[in-house]
Amino acid sequence: MTDTASERRRLADLMVDDGVLNSPRLQAAVKSVPRELFLNPGVFLSEEGGNWRPLTATGADPAEWAKIAYSCETLTTQLDGHLTADQVSGLVTGVPTSSSTTPSTVVSMIESLGMEVGHRVLEIGTGTGYSAALMCHHLGEDNVTTVEVDPEVAARADAALEAAGFSTWTVNGDGLLGHPRRAPYDRVIATCAVRRIPYTWVRQTRPGGVILATIGSWPYGTGLAKVTVNEDGTAEGCIIGRSSFMQARAQAVVPVAGDLSARTAYADTERVAKVSPLVLEEWMPAFLAQLAAPSAQFVRATRSDGTPLLYMFDPTHESFAEFVSTGSGWTVRQGGPVALWDDIEQALTAWQDAGNPEITNVHLRVTNTCHDYWIEGDPALQWRHCLV
């Protein structure tokens, strides 16, 4: 096996120079943990036309494999919930369902946790196991528990952790790895995106403990939430930056499919849109849309003549908004019990009137019954998501 010590040092130095990696203990972890061990049996590399090229650890040139393993990129390790690179040859299509997140993102999140020696950490979403290995090196393996719902992914992570020198790792039917400890934990970190922070995570965190998780159900327009658990069982904090992760499978959204024209055939209202729906292609407006209409999906389609079509669908409330370009603007047709674009447009207008504050201005509070979000200074920028 190729010695990658120099690649590890280079990666650590690069993240130090970029201001991402600051903790000496975490620097030592990055320089010590071989990322390539956590990419077995291989990865899928993105190609033109939405295709993926499989590359296995055993089939790749050692120098190429080391270069890929220590690139500052997210590496896809599974497609469609089951397919790995050793099972195919040639280009394939599919939807990524597991990956090794870019090292700078992993390290930045661990730094944001403010972990200290003696802290006990619960990780939601083991994935390849690389982030768990960094935390084990940082805190000691007895203080890290990590959970993965996919048993095959968990088994590969288990093998990689053992190969990296972390002993007595096991996986059971619940996808639990490591040295499980009874709650409360000092830190909880989710390496997958969730539509909301499950209250069970709050219950498993001690007062003063921190939860870090990506909020949102779209592939973009999601925010990294950092909340501190209070003595009264609530948790409060803010969005500390942009973040993008694969959706937790328990909260994954089923994409809208089928005949979209039939879904939008019967509109209750039609009017000129005050805000262009194209703003939803930007990160912060997309995040606000998810706050204003948490069950909604933004869907792009194309007519046979190449004309672009834009939709909002809310399957939970059986509602829709269809956008029709007029050349100089947009007409919005809405149907169903929820006027989706009315709610989203109101949030976007209030946000623009407030001077387009950044995502880091969003605060949130988690209780056992609801999630509250707000941007201070404007009562129109407040949203409550009650648990059903």
KOLMAR-69976 format. One record per residue: x, y negated, z negated of N, C-alpha, C, O, CB in turn. Coordinates in steps of 0.1 Angstrom, whole numbers, plus 2048, in hexadecimal, padded with zeros to 3 digits. Each point is the difference from the previous one (the first is absolute). Glycine has a CB too. Example, Ala and Ser with C-alpha at 12.3 -4.5 7.8 and 13.67 -1.06 7.14 Angstrom:
residues 2
8848397B27F77F48008097F480080A8007F97E380C7FB80F7E98138097F58007F87F57F88057F57FF807811817
This chain:
residues 388
80880C8007F87F48008097F480080A7FF7F97E380D7FB80F7EA8148087F38017FF7F97F37F67FE7FA80580081E8117FD7E48017F87F37FA7F28048067F980880F8147EF7E17EF8027F97F38028037F67F67F97F67FF7F581680D81C7F67EB8037F77F68027F18057FC7F77FA80E81C7F97FD7EC8188037F38057F37F98057FF7F47FF8198148087DF8007FF7F37FB8057F87FB7F47F97F680180881A8138007F87E17F87FC7F48057F27FA7F97F87FC8038207FF8117E78058067F47FB7FD7F48097FD7F57FB8168187FB7ED7F68177FD7F580A7F17FC7FE7FE7F48008138158107E68007EE7F27FD7FE7FE7F87F37F97F680080181F80D80D7EF7E87FF7F97F48057F28017FA7F67FC80881F7F880A7E98128057F38027F87F78087FE7F47FE8188168007E37FC80D7F77F88087F57FB7F97FC7F480180B8198127F37FB7E47F47FC7F88047F67F57F87F77FC7FD81F8098177EB7F68057F67F68027F38077FC7F57FB81081C7F87FA7EF8198027F38087F27FA8037FF7F38018178168087E07FF7FA7F37FB8037F87FB7F47F57FB80180B8148138057F37E07F97FC7F47F680A7FB7F87FD7F880D7EC80F7FA8237FF7F680A7FD8048087F47F88047F78017FD8218148037E78058097F68097F87F680A7FA8047F681980D7FB7ED7E38077F87F68058087F480B7FD7FA7E77F080D80681D7F58038077F480D80980280080880A7E77F87F08237FF7FD80C8098027FC80E7FF8068088088087E67EE7E98168027FC80E7FF7F980580D80380B8047FB7F37E37FA7FA81F7FA80380C80A80080C7FF8088097EB7EF7EE81F80080880B80080A80780E80080480680A7FF7E17F480081D7F680780D7FF7F780C8058068098068067EE7E67E78088127F780A80580080080F80180B8067F17F37E680E7F781B8007FF80F80D80680580080780A7F17E57F681A8117F980D80580580280F7FD8088068068017E37F67EE81D7FB80280E7FD7F680980680480C8038057EC7E87EB8048187F68098048008018107FF7F68077F28047E581181281980180280F7F27FF8067F880A7FE81D8048007E87E88097F27FF8067FE80B80A7F480480280D7E37FB80981E80A7FE80A80A7FA80D7FB7F980780781A7EF8057F080D7E77FA80C7FA7F07FF8007FA80A7FF81B7F97F37E67F180E7F27FD7FE7F97FF80E7F47FB8008107FA7E980380E8217FA7FF80E7FE80E8067FC80080C80F7E97F77F88217F67FE80E8057F18038027F87FC7F781E80B7FF7E680081480880680A8047F780C8088038087EE8127F28047DF8068037F680B7F77F58007F87FE7F78118148167F87E57FD7F87F48017FA7FF80E80480780980B7EE7E67E88028137FA7FD80D8047F18037FD7F77F87F08198058197EF80E8057F28057F67FB80A7FC80780981C7FF7F27E47ED8037F67FA8088057FE80E80C7FB8027EA7FA7EA80280E81E8047FF80E7F57F78077F57FE7FA8188188077F57E680B7F67F88087F480980280080C8018127E680A7E28067F77F48078037F98077F47F78088018127FB8157FC7F97DE7FA8067F480480E7FD7FA8077F87F37EB80C81E81380280580D7FE80B8017F58057F57FC7F681081C8078077E380A8027F680A80A8057FC80B8057F47EF7E881D80481080B8098048048077F38067FA7F78017F881D7F881C7EB8058077F480F80180080680280A7E480A7F581B7F27F580F8027FF8028077F27FC7FB7F68097F08188018217F38038077F380E7FE7FB8097FD8087E68148008127F27EB80D7FE7FA80A80A80680C7FC8027E97FC7E980781481880980A8068037FE80F80A8048057EE80C7E97FE7EA8198027FE80E8067F38048047FF80C7E880F7F68167E97F58067F380380F8007FF8068087F97E57ED7FF81B80281080E7FE7FE8037FA7F27F87F77FC80B80681D8068087DF8027FC7F28027F17FF7FA7FA7F781081B8057FD7E580E8027F17FF7F37F98037FD7F67F981B80D80E7E08028027F37FA8037F68017F47F97F77FD80B80E81C7FD8077E17F78037F58037F67F47F77FB7FA80781D80D80F7E67F78047F77F57FC7F28037FC7F97F78188168047ED7ED8117FD7F28047F17FE7FE7FB7F67FB81780A8167E580A7F37F27FF7FE7FC8007F17F87F87FC80581481A80A7FD7E37FC8017F18037F37F97F97FD7F680C81C80B8057E08038047F47F97FC7F38078067F57FE80C8187F77E57F48157FB7F48077F67FA7F67FA8067F78098048207FB7E97EB7F67F87F87F28018067FA7F68038197FB7F57E981B80A7F38028077F880B7F88058087F98057F281D7E88057EB7F880B7FC80180B8097FF7FE80D7F17F27E881181C80680280C8097F480A7FE7FD8047F581C7FA80A7DF80480B7F580980080480E7FE8088058087EB7EB8068088177E980380E7FD7F580A80280280C80080F7EC7F07E38038127F48098027F67F98097FE7F47FE8068187EC7F57FB81F7F57FB8087F48087FD80080C7FE8107EC8147E48017EE7F38077FF7FE8097F47F98098018077F58188087FF7DD7FE8077F380680E8007FE8077F67ED7ED80881C81080C80680E80080C8028098088097FD7E27FF7FE8187F080F80A80280A80E7FA7FC8017F57FD7ED80B81481C8097EF80E7FB7FD80980280C7FC80880A8007FE7DE80F7F48188087FF80C80680E80580380280B8037E77EE7FB8207FD80580D8047F680980780380B80480C7F37E97E47FE8137F58088067FE7FD80F7F88078067FE7FA7E38107F581C7FE7FC80E80D7FC80780A7FE7FA7DF7FA80081680881480B7FB8087FA7F780B7F58038058198127F67F97E18087FB7F780A7F77F57F97FD8017F480481181E7FA7E57F67F87F57FB7F28057FC7FB8098068117E78097EF80A7E67F38047FB7F97F37FC8067F57FF8028217F87EB7EB8077F87F57FB7FB8047F27FF80B7FD7FA7ED81B8037FE7E17FA8037F38007F37F78067F68038028227FF7F27E97F27FF7F67F78098037F47FF80A7FA7E97F080D8217FC7F58098037F57F98027F37F77F87FD81A7FA80F7F28187ED7FA8037F38098017F47FC8017F57F280A81881F7F57F680A8007F680D7FA80680380280B7F38127E98127E580380C7FA8058097FD7F57FD8007F47F67F681F81A8067F180A7FB7F78007F18028057FB80A80981B7F67ED7E37F77FE7F180180E7FA80180A8057FA7E17FC7FA8167F481380D7F98028067FE7F27F97FC7F67FF7F881F81580F7EA8077FF7F37FE7F27F97FF8007F48118118147F07E47FF7FF7F37FA7F37FF7F97FF7F97F68107FD81C7E680F7F47F37FF7FA8008097F37FA7FB7F67FB8018218108107EA8008087F48087FA7F57FB7FF7F480481581A80D7E67F58087FA7F67F97F37FA8017FE7F481480C8177E67EE7FE7F97F47FC7F58037F67FE7F97F68077FD8207F38157ED7F58037F68058057F37FB7FC7F57F780A81F8198027EC8058057F48067F47F87FE7FF7F38078178178027E17FC8047F47FA7F57F87F98017FB7F581280481B7E28007F87F47F87FB7FA8067F37F97F97F980380081F8068147E67FB8077F48067FB7F37FA8017F68018138188127E77F38077FC7F480280B7F77FF7FF7F47F77EB80E80F82280380280B7F880C7FF7F780A7F98047EC81580E8097F77E280A8007F680380E7FC7F88098008027E07F881281980280480D7FB7F68057F67FD7F87F781C80380D7E28117FD7F78057F77F17FF8057F88077FA8187F37F47EE7FE81C7F28008067FC80D8068098078067FB7E07FE7EF81C7FB7FB80C8067F77FB80C7F87F67FE8088177EC8027F98217FA7FB80D7F880B80680380C8018107E48037E180C8017F78088088007FB80E7FC7F48027F68127EA81280281E7FF7FC80E7F58088077FE80C7FE81B7F08027DE7FC8077F580580780480180F8027F58067ED8027E981381581780480180E80E8038018087F88037E67F880381681D7F780E8048018067FE80E80C7FB8017F08157EC7FC7F481D8067FF80E80C80980180080C7FC7F77DD80781481280280C8078028078037F38088097FF7FA7ED8187FC8027DF8068017F380C7F77FE8068007F57F381780B80A7E180A80C7F77FF7FF7F67F58097FE7F87FB8058207F07F67E77FE7F67F68008077F28057FA7F67EE7F881A80881A7EF8008077F380F8037FC8037FE7F47E680C81181F7F980580E8037FD8077F47FB8088007F77F881281A7FE7E27F58067F47FC7FC7FD7F18087FC7F87F87FB8207F380B7E57FC7FD7F380580A7F68037FC7F47E87FA8158178167FB80680A7F780E7FD7FD8058017F47EC8108158167EA80180E7FC7FE8017F47F78097FF7F77FD80A81F7F07EE7EB8007F47F97FC8027F18067FA7F77F47FA81E7FC8147E97FA8027F280380D7FA7FE8027F47F07EF81381681980180180E7FB7F48078047F57FC7FF8197FD7ED7F48148197F58078067F58047F57F480280581C80780C7F37F77E37F68037F67F57F57FE7F68027FA81B80C7FA7F27E68127F77F57FE7F87FD80D7F97F68008178017EF7F181281B7F97FD80C7F680C80380480B8008107E88097E08097FA7F680A8057FA7FA80D7FD7F48017FD8147E78058018227FB7FB80D7F580A80580180C7FE8167E98077DF8058017F58088057FE7FF80F8007F58057F58077E480980F81D7FE80180F7F480980380080C7FB8187EF8097DE8018037F480880280280B80B7F980A8007F97E27F981781281080380980B80A80B7FA80C7FC7FE7EF7F281480181E7EC80980A7FA80C80380980B8037FA7E28077FB8127F581880C80380980A7F47FF80C8037FF7E580B81080A7E67F08097F57FF8068007F280C7FE7FF7E67F48108068127E78068017F280B80B7FF80A7FE7FA7E07FA7FD81481381080A80B80080D7FC80680A8037FC7E380D8058127E880B80C7FB8068077F67F780C8007FF7EA8048188027F47E28077F67F78068077F580B7FC7FB7E47F380B80B81C7F58058077F580E80680480A8007F87DF80680081880081480C80680480B7F580280C8027FD7E781080F8097E27F980A7F68028057FA7F380C7FE7FF7E87FC8168038057E18047FB7F380A80A7F980A7FC7FA7E07F880481481980480980A7FB80D7FF80780B8017FA7E280E7FF8137F081480C7FF8088087F37FC80C8008017E980C8128047EA7E98077F47FB8058007F28077F77FB7EB7FD81580B8187EA8068027F27F77FD7F58047FF7F48117FB8167DE8047F87F67FE7F67FA80D7FD7F98068088037E27FE80681D7EE7FC80E7FC7F28017FB7F97F77FD81F80D7FE7E48098057F38057FB7F47F88057F67FE7F98168097F37F57F58217F47FA8067F780B80580480A8058097E28027E68127F67F680A8047F47F98077FE7F47FE80981B7EE7F27F981B7F37FB8067F58097FD80280C80280B7E88107E88077E97F58097FD7F47FD80A8027F980A8058087DE7EE8058167F57FE8097FB7F28017F97FD80A80081A7F080A7E07FD7FC7F280080B7F88077FE7F38017F48107EA81880381A80B7F88068087F87F68047F58037EE80A81180F8067E08077F87F580F80580080280C7FF7E97F17F481E7FA80E80E8037FF8077F97F57FB7F67FA80580D81F80B8037E28097F97F67FD8057F27FE80C7FE8027E181180280B7E87FE8037F27F47F97FA8027F57FB81780E8037DB8028047F47F97FD7FF7FD7F18038097F77F280281C8087E97EA7FF7FB7F27F17FB7FE7FA7FB80981F7FF7F57E38077F67F27FB7FD8017F18018097F97FC7F181B7F67FB7E68127FE7F28008017FB7F27FD8087F67F57F881F8117F37E88027F680B80E7FF80680A8037F97E47F17FB81280781880C7FD8078037F17FF7F87F87FD80481B8138117EA7F18057F28007FE7F980D7FD7F48018138127ED7F180281D7FF7FB80D7F880A80980280C7FF8147E77FE7E280880C7F980880A8027FA80D7FE7F48027F08147EE8177FF81A8037FB80D7F980980B80180C7FF8157EA7F97E38048117FA80780B8077FD80D8027F58047E880A7F081B80C8128067FF80D7F780380B80480780A8127FE7EC7DD7F88097F680180A7F67F47FD8007FB7F580281F80D7F67E38087F77F57FF7F38057FA7FB80B8048107E980F7EE8047E57F38037FB7F77F48028047F580080681A7EE7E97F48137F67F58027FE7F97F37FC7F47FF7F981981380D7FA7E38007FA7F28098087F780280C8037E67EC80181C8027F18088077F77F78097F77F77FA7F981A7F38077F08208017F78097F78027FC7F280B7FF7FB7F68138167F47ED7E88007FD7F280880A7F78057FD7F67E57F780D81681980280780A7F980F7FD7FF8078047F67E980D8128167E780280E7FC7FF8017F67F480B8007F97F88048207F37F47E58017F67F58008087F38077FD7F77ED7F181780381C7F17FF8087F480D8077FD8038037F47E580081082080080680C8087FE80C7F77FD80C8057FF7EB80D8108077E17F180B7F67FE7FF7FA7F27F57FB7FD80C80181C80A8037E07FF7FA7F37FE7F18018037FA80A80D8187ED7EA7E87FE7FF7F180080E7FA80280A8037F97E27FE7F88157F581880D7FA80480680780B80A7FB8067F97FE7E37F881381B80680780C7FB7FA80D7F77F880080981D7F28077EF8187FE7F980E7FC80B80A80580B80080C7E37FA7E580E80E7FC80880B8037F880D7FD7F48017F08177F28197FC8178037FA80D7FA80980B80380C8018137EA7F57E28038127F980880B7FC7F780B7FD7F47FE7FA81C7F18097F581D7FC7F980C7F08018017FB80A80081B7FB80C7E47EF7F67F27FF8007FB7FD80E8067F78077FA8017E27F681081C7FB7FD80D7FE80D80880680A7FD8047E08037ED81680A7FD80C8088037FF80E7FF8098087EF7FB7E88177F08158047FE80D80F8048018078007F67E87ED80E81681680980E8038018097F47FE80C8017FF7EE8118108007E27F18087F37FD7F67F77F87F58047FD8197FE8187F77F37E77F87F77F87FD8057F27F67FE7FA7FF7FB81B81580F7E67FF8057F280A7FA7F780A7FA8057EF81C8058057EA7E98087F97F78058087F47F980A7FC7FA7E280A8198117F68068087F47FB7FA7F38047F57FD8108118127E48017EA7FA7FB7F38098057F580480B7FF7E57F580B81A7F77ED8078037F47F87FB7F47FE7F47FE81980A80E7E480B7EC7F87FD7F48068067F480680A7FF7E57F580F8127F97E78048057F27F48047F87F67F980081E7F78017ED81B7F97F58057F87FF7F97F280A7FE7FA7F98188127F17E67F17FE7F87F37FB80A7F57FC80B8037FE7E080B8068107E67FC8077F47F18058017FC80A7FB8157E97F87E78048147F28048017FC80980C7F48028028087E87F480E81C8107FE80A80B7FE7FA80D7FD80780A7F98077E580B7E58138007F980D80E7FF80580A8037F97E17F180281680981280D7FD8067FF7F48087F67FE80781081A7F98047DF8008007F480780D7FC80680B8037FA7E37F57F681280281B80C7FC8077FE7F880D7F67F980181581B7F47FD7EF8157FE7F980C80680880C80680B7FD7FB7DF7F77FD81181880680680C80E7FA8018017F48017E981080B8218047F480D7FB8008067FF80E80C7FC8017F780D7E77F67FC8228067FF80D7F880A80A7F78077FC81F7F37FA7EE8058167FA80980A80680E7FE80B8027FB7F27EB8157FB81D7F480480E7FF7F88098097F47FD8028137FF7E67FF80E81E7F980980980480E7FD80C8048017F37EA8107F781A7EC80280E7FD7F58088067F57FB8038178007E87F68128187F58098047F68017F58037FF7F480D80E81A7E37F47F67F58007F680180D7F880380B8057EF7E780B80B80D7E37FE80B7F87F58098067F57FB8038137F87E87FA81A8167F78088077F28017F97F680180781D80D8017ED7F07EB7F38007F97F87F48037F48007FE81780C7F07FB7E98177F97F48048027FC80E7FC7F58058078037E480181281F8027FD80F7F37FD8077F68067FD81E8098027ED7E780A7F47FC8087FF80880C80A8038077F87E67F07F281C80C7FE80780D7FE7F680B7F77F87FF7FE81C7F48137EC8177FF7F680B7F38018077FA80B80281E7F68017E37F38007F380080880380580E8097FC8077EE7F07EB80081D81380280680D7F28018077F67FD7FA81F8107FE7EC7F88147F38028077FD7F48098087F88037F08167EB7FB7F18167FB7F68097FE7F37F87F67FF7F97FF8128168157E67F27FF7F37F87F47F88057FA7F97F881F8088047E47FF8117F57F88057F38057FA7F77F77FE8168048187F28117E87F38067FA7FF7FB7F27F57FD7FB80C81781480B7EC7EA8007FC7F27FC7F17FE7FB7FC7F58178158077F07E780E7FD7F27FF7F47FB8097FF7F580481A8087F77DF80D8097F57FD80A7F67F77FA7FA7F780780A81F8037F97EB7E97F57F87FA8057F67F68028047F47EF8108108117E08008057F57F77F47F97FA7F67FE80681F8008087ED7FE7E67F67F87F98027F18027F67F880180881A7EE80E7EA8138037F280280B7FE80B80880A8027F17F17E68077FA81E80B7FC80A8037F17FF7F67F880080381B80F8147EA7F08037F27FE80E7FE8058088098037E87F47EA8147F681380E7FC8048098027F37FC7FC7F57FC7F481D8138177EF8098027F58077F37FD8067FA8097FD81F7FD7FD7E47ED8077F47FC8108027FF8087F78027E38027F181981380B80E8047FF80280B80A7F880A80180A7F07E780980582080380B80980480D7F98078007F78017EE8197F281D7F580380D7FA80F8048028058097F97E47FE80A81E7F280680E8038038097FD7F480B8057FF7F07F68198007FD7DF8087FD7F480280C7F78098017F87EE7E780980082280180280C7F980C80980480380A7F97E47F680481F7FB80E80D80780380B7FB7F880C8058027EB7FE8158077F37E180A7FA7F77FF8067F27F58047FD80B7E781180B8167EB8008087F47F77FA7F57F78087FB8207FE80A7EA7EE7F77F87FA7F57F18008047F88047F781C7EE8027E88098127F28018047FA80F7FF7F58027FC80E7E981380581E7F57FC80E7FF7FE8047F27F78087FD8157FD8187FD7F77E27FF8037F27F37FA7FA7F98067F98207FB8057E57F28067F37FA7FB7F48078057F68017F98167E98067F481A80D7F58078067FD80D7F87F48037FE8117F48188058107E57FE80C7F87FB7FC7F27F98087FA8198048137F17E87EE7FA7FC7F37F17FC8027F88037F781F7F58027E68028127F37FB8027F680C8047F47FF7FD8157EA80A7FD8218007F880B80580880D7FF8058058097EE7EC80780E8147E380A80B7FE7FD80D8078098088017FA7ED7E97F180D81B7FE80C8088017FE80F7FE80A8077F37FD7E68127ED8178007FE80F80D80480780B8007FA7E67ED80180D81781180C8038098007F780C7F57FD80680A81B7F280C7E380C8027F880C80480980B80A8078007FD7E57F37F181481880280A80B8027F880D7F87F78037FA81A7F18187F38138037FA80D7FD80B80B80380C7FE80F7E47F97E880C8147FD80980B8017F880D8037F48007ED8197F180E7FA81A8027FA80D7F580580A7FE80C80081B7F17FC7E17FA80B7F780580A80780680C80D7FF8017E37EF7F980981980F80680680B8077F680980A8038087E580F7F780D7E18018067F680880C7F97F98067F78067E48068068198087E880B7FA7F97FD7F57F68097FB7FA80480B81A7E67F67EC7FC7F67F78018057F17FB80A7FD7F57EC8158178027E68018047F27F37FF7F87F87F78028208037FF7E680F7F67F48007F78058007F28098087FD7E88038158087EE7E58038007F27F48027F87F57FC80381D7F48017EF8187F17F58047F88048007F180C8027FD7EA80C8168007F07E48028047F27F580A7FD7F47FE8048157EB7F67FB8228007F680A7FC8018037F180B8007FB7F680A81C7F47F77E37FF8047F27F880C7FE7F37FF7FF8107E97F980282480A7F880D7FF7F98017F37F580680081B8048107F67F17E57F98027F37F37F98007F68067FA8207FB7FB7E97F38117F37F98007F980080D7F77F88028137F97EC7FB81781B7FA80180E7FE7F38067F57FC8057FF8187F48177E48077FF7F280680C7FE80A80A8088007EC7F07EA8087FF81F80A7FD80A8007F18047F67F97FD80781F80B80E7E47FE8017F480680880280D80A8068007F67ED7EA7FA80882180680180D8047F28057F87F78007FB81F8058197E98018057F38048018008108068098068077F47E47ED7F981C8007FF80E8077F38047FB7F57FC7EF8198068207F38068077F48047F87F880A7FA80580981C8067F37E97E88027F97F780980A7F88097FC7F78077F28077E881F80580F80A7F88088067F57F780C7FE7FF7E88088168037F27E58057F57F87FE8037F18047F87F77F67F981B80081B7EB7FE8037F27FA80F7FF8028088097FA7E07F17FD81A7FB7FA80E7FE7F27FF7FB7FC7F77F881B8118037E180180A7F38027FB80080D7F780680A8037EF7EB81180480A7E080080C7F87F28057FF7F67F87FD81E7FF7F67EA81680F7F38067FE8018097F480A8087FF7F17F881A7FC7FF7DE8008087F37F48087FE7F57FC8048197F27F27F481D8047F48097FD8038087F380B8027FC7F080081D7FA8027E18008077F37FE7F87F47FE7F380281281B8097EF7F87E97FC7F87F480B7F67FB7FD7F87F97F581C80281A7EE80A80B7F77FC8057F880C80380580A80480B7E47F87E28118057F880A8107FF7FF8057F77FA7E57FB80781D81780580E8027FE8087F38038087FB7F87F581D80D8007E28078087F58047FD7F47F78087F77FF7FA8128187F27F67E57FC7F47F78098007F48067F67FC7E280B80C81980B7F18088017F480F7FE8038077F87F87E88187FF8167F681480F7FE8038037F280480A7FA7FC7F781E80B7F67E28028027F38058007F67F48077F68007EE8108168027FC7E08007F77F580D8007F88057F67FC7E280E80281F80880080C8017FA80C7FA8088087F97FA7F081C7FB8087ED81880A7FA8087FF7F180180B7F97FF7F581C80E7F47E57F37FE7F28008057FA7F38077F58007E680D81080F8047E58047FB7F38108007FF8067F77FA7E48117FC81C80380F80E8027FF8077F580980A7FA7FB7F381E8017FE7E580F8057F58097FF7F37FA8097F88007F28168147F97EF7E57FE7F47FA8097FE7F48037F47FC7E580D80B81C80A7F38097FF7F480F7FF8048097FF7F87E780E7FC8127F281980E7FE80580880D80380C8008017F47EC7F27F881F81080680D80480A8057F680C8038037F17F68147FF8097DC8098057F680580E8047F98088067FB7EA7E881881180D80680D8037FA80C7F87F87FD7F781D7F780F7EE8187FE7FA80B7F98058017F27F98067F780680681F80C7EE7E68058017F37F87F77F68027FF7F48148058157E07F47FD7F87F87F77F38077FC7F87FB7F88107F18147F78217F87F48087FC8028077F380A8077FE7F17FC81A7FC7FA7DF8018077F37F580B7FF7F78008088117EB7ED7FA81F8027F680A7FF8008057F28098007F87FA80781F7F17FE7E57FD8067F37F980D8027F68018088097E97ED8058218047FB80D8027F98047F38077FF7F580A80781C7E27FE7EF7F98057F47FB80E80480280580B7F87E37EC7FF81E7FF7FA80D8037F37FF8097FB80A80480F7FE7E67F27EC8197F47FF8088027F880D7F88018097FB8007E28177F78168027F880C80E7FB8018098007F77DF7F980781B80280F80C7F88037FC7F28037F87FE8098148177FF7FB7E17F27FE7F280380C7FB80780C8027FB7E47FB7F180E7FB81F80B7FA8077FD7F18017F47FC80181181980C8057E37F27FE7F180280C7F980380C8047FD7E17FE7F38117F281680B7F78037FC7F37F87F57FB80281180E8158027F37E07FD7F67F67FD7F28078077FD80A80780F7E57E87ED80C7FE7F38057F47FF8097FC7F580481C8067FA7E28108067F57FF80A7F680C7FC80380B80280C7EB8107E58067E97F680A7FD7FB80980C7FB80A7FE7FE7E77F080A80981E7FC80880C80A80B8037FD8098087F87E38018168147F180A80A80280180A7F480A8017F98037EF8157E78167EF7FF80A7F67F880C8057F67FE80780B7EF7E780381F80E7F980C80580080A7F58098027F87FE7FA8207ED80B7E77FF80B7F67FC80C8077F68018078037EF7E780F81B8107FD80D8057FC8097F58088057F88087F881B7E38067EC7FB8087F580180F8047FE80380C7F27EB7ED81481A7FE80180F8027F38068017F77FE7F881F8027FC7E88098167F380780280080D7F87F68078008087EF817
